[in-house]
């Protein structure tokens, strides 16, 4: 799996996630642990964050993608 297989989030959400990620610690390890339970982690991940019930990761091109939402 790569982030390229999932569409990037909207431009508005891209801006929100950039702000959120700038204020919070990178959650890449946390997302890796969560995702490895049932699938492989995308290989093109640079950083990850949590916002509004979902984990998002940013790819090498600087675009955010939804990885997993927790309800």
Short mmCIF file of the C-alpha atoms (twelve columns), coordinates in Angstrom:
data_MODEL
# 
_entry.id   MODEL 
# 
loop_
_atom_site.group_PDB 
_atom_site.id 
_atom_site.type_symbol 
_atom_site.label_atom_id 
_atom_site.label_alt_id 
_atom_site.label_comp_id 
_atom_site.label_asym_id 
_atom_site.label_seq_id 
_atom_site.Cartn_x 
_atom_site.Cartn_y 
_atom_site.Cartn_z 
_atom_site.pdbx_PDB_model_num 
ATOM 1  C CA . UNK A 1  0.000   0.000  0.000  1 
ATOM 2  C CA . UNK A 2  1.117   3.534  -0.742 1 
ATOM 3  C CA . UNK A 3  -0.607  6.789  -0.005 1 
ATOM 4  C CA . UNK A 4  -0.892  7.243  -3.759 1 
ATOM 5  C CA . UNK A 5  -3.627  4.585  -3.754 1 
ATOM 6  C CA . UNK A 6  -5.849  6.870  -1.671 1 
ATOM 7  C CA . UNK A 7  -6.897  10.304 -2.913 1 
ATOM 8  C CA . UNK A 8  -5.530  13.334 -1.067 1 
ATOM 9  C CA . UNK A 9  -7.912  15.192 1.208  1 
ATOM 10 C CA . UNK A 10 -9.468  18.533 0.219  1 
ATOM 11 C CA . UNK A 11 -7.345  21.688 0.011  1 
ATOM 12 C CA . UNK A 12 -9.130  23.101 3.049  1 
ATOM 13 C CA . UNK A 13 -8.349  19.986 5.100  1 
ATOM 14 C CA . UNK A 14 -4.743  20.085 3.782  1 
ATOM 15 C CA . UNK A 15 -4.356  23.547 5.374  1 
ATOM 16 C CA . UNK A 16 -5.939  22.422 8.656  1 
ATOM 17 C CA . UNK A 17 -3.699  19.360 8.877  1 
ATOM 18 C CA . UNK A 18 -0.586  21.429 8.145  1 
ATOM 19 C CA . UNK A 19 -1.472  23.659 11.123 1 
ATOM 20 C CA . UNK A 20 -2.345  20.725 13.397 1 
ATOM 21 C CA . UNK A 21 0.832   18.836 12.489 1 
ATOM 22 C CA . UNK A 22 2.903   21.954 13.159 1 
ATOM 23 C CA . UNK A 23 1.606   22.082 16.725 1 
ATOM 24 C CA . UNK A 24 1.727   18.383 17.569 1 
ATOM 25 C CA . UNK A 25 4.293   15.616 17.665 1 
ATOM 26 C CA . UNK A 26 4.685   13.415 14.601 1 
ATOM 27 C CA . UNK A 27 2.432   10.378 15.152 1 
ATOM 28 C CA . UNK A 28 4.008   8.263  12.430 1 
ATOM 29 C CA . UNK A 29 5.101   5.494  14.863 1 
ATOM 30 C CA . UNK A 30 1.619   5.384  16.399 1 
ATOM 31 C CA . UNK A 31 0.011   5.052  12.971 1 
ATOM 32 C CA . UNK A 32 2.542   2.376  11.954 1 
ATOM 33 C CA . UNK A 33 1.628   0.352  15.075 1 
ATOM 34 C CA . UNK A 34 -2.104  0.738  14.416 1 
ATOM 35 C CA . UNK A 35 -1.977  -0.099 10.732 1 
ATOM 36 C CA . UNK A 36 0.421   -3.041 11.055 1 
ATOM 37 C CA . UNK A 37 -2.239  -4.935 12.939 1 
ATOM 38 C CA . UNK A 38 -4.004  -5.760 9.682  1 
ATOM 39 C CA . UNK A 39 -2.143  -4.266 6.728  1 
ATOM 40 C CA . UNK A 40 1.190   -2.846 5.713  1 
ATOM 41 C CA . UNK A 41 2.037   0.792  6.313  1 
ATOM 42 C CA . UNK A 42 2.320   3.039  3.279  1 
ATOM 43 C CA . UNK A 43 5.947   3.378  2.242  1 
ATOM 44 C CA . UNK A 44 5.793   7.003  1.129  1 
ATOM 45 C CA . UNK A 45 4.836   8.491  4.515  1 
ATOM 46 C CA . UNK A 46 6.745   11.518 5.800  1 
ATOM 47 C CA . UNK A 47 4.654   12.535 8.808  1 
ATOM 48 C CA . UNK A 48 1.341   11.651 10.428 1 
ATOM 49 C CA . UNK A 49 -1.117  13.416 12.686 1 
ATOM 50 C CA . UNK A 50 -4.454  12.888 14.414 1 
ATOM 51 C CA . UNK A 51 -7.384  15.213 13.847 1 
ATOM 52 C CA . UNK A 52 -11.118 14.948 14.378 1 
ATOM 53 C CA . UNK A 53 -11.177 11.170 14.886 1 
ATOM 54 C CA . UNK A 54 -8.859  10.245 12.025 1 
ATOM 55 C CA . UNK A 55 -5.194  9.583  11.411 1 
ATOM 56 C CA . UNK A 56 -3.753  11.375 8.407  1 
ATOM 57 C CA . UNK A 57 -0.340  10.971 6.824  1 
ATOM 58 C CA . UNK A 58 1.537   13.292 4.510  1 
ATOM 59 C CA . UNK A 59 3.259   11.846 1.464  1 
ATOM 60 C CA . UNK A 60 6.581   12.800 -0.129 1 
ATOM 61 C CA . UNK A 61 4.767   15.343 -2.322 1 
ATOM 62 C CA . UNK A 62 3.383   17.168 0.733  1 
ATOM 63 C CA . UNK A 63 -0.209  15.954 0.329  1 
ATOM 64 C CA . UNK A 64 -2.250  14.608 3.245  1 
ATOM 65 C CA . UNK A 65 -4.212  11.361 2.970  1 
ATOM 66 C CA . UNK A 66 -6.675  9.761  5.373  1 
ATOM 67 C CA . UNK A 67 -5.177  6.528  6.704  1 
ATOM 68 C CA . UNK A 68 -7.682  5.380  9.288  1 
ATOM 69 C CA . UNK A 69 -10.630 6.820  11.189 1 
ATOM 70 C CA . UNK A 70 -11.490 5.525  14.651 1 
ATOM 71 C CA . UNK A 71 -15.061 5.609  15.896 1 
# 
